[in-house]
Amino acid sequence: MRYDLDDLRLFLHIVTEGSITAGAHRMHLSLPSASARVRSLEHHAGVALLVRGRRGVRPTPAGTTLARHARDVLDQTVRLDNAVASYTRSPTAPLVLLGGGSAMHRLVPQALISFLGAHPDIDVTVSESRTPQTVRMLADGEAI
């Protein structure tokens, strides 16, 4: 079976929101169009993916499995897009981060996690040093 990435995104929005209407809204689709897409997914899967009720929807066990794998597929698709897009822009120079003291143990790790999550294609080298040494390295062009 072939899966459409937009159908997987729609399904994840529906599961996250607990509503076909809200999922359709997030995808900028009409409710009838979103419902038809979900019915098509269920038809091709050969199993119900959502339990529909008065207060919204919830995934069946098969729907939960589809949602988990859909997240993985969409995450991998973003990585693929980024990897291919990296050939269309000039390569980035490695980033050197110099810091000292408690910042290296308290502030830098969390900030670095956020930065690398947003920019996974940038190489970062982190070094701890005292301020006078850092100034000297910058002046000598060693850290640039």
Secondary structure, 3 states (H helix, E strand, C coil): CCCCHHHHHHHHHHHHHCCHHHHHHHCCCCHHHHHHHHHHHHHHHCCCCEEEECCEEEECHHHHHHHHHHHHHHHHHHHHHHHHHCCCCCCCCCEEEEECCCHHHHCHHHHHHHHHHHCCCCCEEEEECCHHHHHHHHHHCCCC
